[in-house]
Amino acid sequence: MNERKAQFFNAHLPNTLQPNSCGEAFAPSNIALAKYWGKRDYELNLPTNGSLSISLGTLGTRTTLKPADKDSVSLNGKSLSLDTPFAQKVIAFIDLFRRSQPLPLTIETHNTIPTAAGLASSASGFAALTLAINDLFNLDLAQTTLSAMARIGSGSASRSLWHGFVQWDKGEQTDGSDSIAQPIASNWRDLRVGLLALSHAEKHTTSRDGMTHTAETSPLFSVWPAQAERDKAQIHQAIVNQDFHELGATAEANALAMHATMLAARPSLTYFLPETLATIAAVQKARADGLPVYLTIDAGPNVKLLYLAKDEADIRHTFAGVACVNPFQ
Ligand code: DP6
């Protein structure tokens, strides 16, 4: 186990863990409006820039943990072999808490994200697992500590501990103690997110590998962290002002700038499919025709729309198959 990860967990955990009969938690999925792309520390998942996200309400992960005779892992009601990548990731993360203590567990994970939505579930997965562990062992850790722990599972998981808008500051400390996410007090009731699933195929390059390759080879990466910080600040201000056009335009530009850093990598990297480019064109045309809609895209081919509740009928009509999410429900 990495020494610095172990140090971080040791510093926040009691020497001996005492389990309750059950630990349970839900964490929502999140979509970054100002993206995390690039790590300054690969073990602790410390980013080169801050990011800001919106959570997806009831779409996310529910995790239940119970003491047992041996470890077992299930996903959406189906038992998994412990040598599957999913089970191995889950157990490696729980081992950061258990350390050398023998504490076998039954680990049940349910994703409430329909597979058809084309969303990754690692952010809500690690966040729900962290919260369920906190519950099982009565750890009573501060939300910011839990966020830093979830971050070590997957960077974007640091933002999945809360509903609504969440900002993850990059921090300056080498131990990551100030690289934590926090909620932004805002209740933007008529903001909506539309999910357009264009492909369900596994992504060819993990976010981790994509970030590494971009940071190491893309001549555009050097300007990215400062631009991303400016975008994050601008989006935060747009949230305070409930300025939809400022929020949408900045989020769209930020996502396309992130993808531009990848396209410029050597060799070039892209998660776009022909359908992704066609959808970008369709969103920009709909906007030119008067429909207030913006887009964002993560490390995958699927497109997420940002729009207001009053336009939902037009959004459904223009973008067939869109799944509409009310983040503040
Ligand atoms: C493009 O959080 O999946 O979705 O820290 O390596 O697990 P790791 O990466 P991950 O990266 C997410 C990248 C992104 C942007 C974002 O969610 O901010």
Boltz pocket constraint, residues with backbone or C-beta under 6 A from the ligand:
constraints:
  - pocket:
      binder: B
      contacts: [[A, 30], [A, 31], [A, 32], [A, 34], [A, 35], [A, 36], [A, 37], [A, 45], [A, 51], [A, 122], [A, 151], [A, 153], [A, 154], [A, 155], [A, 156], [A, 157], [A, 207], [A, 208], [A, 297], [A, 298], [A, 299]]
      max_distance: 6.0
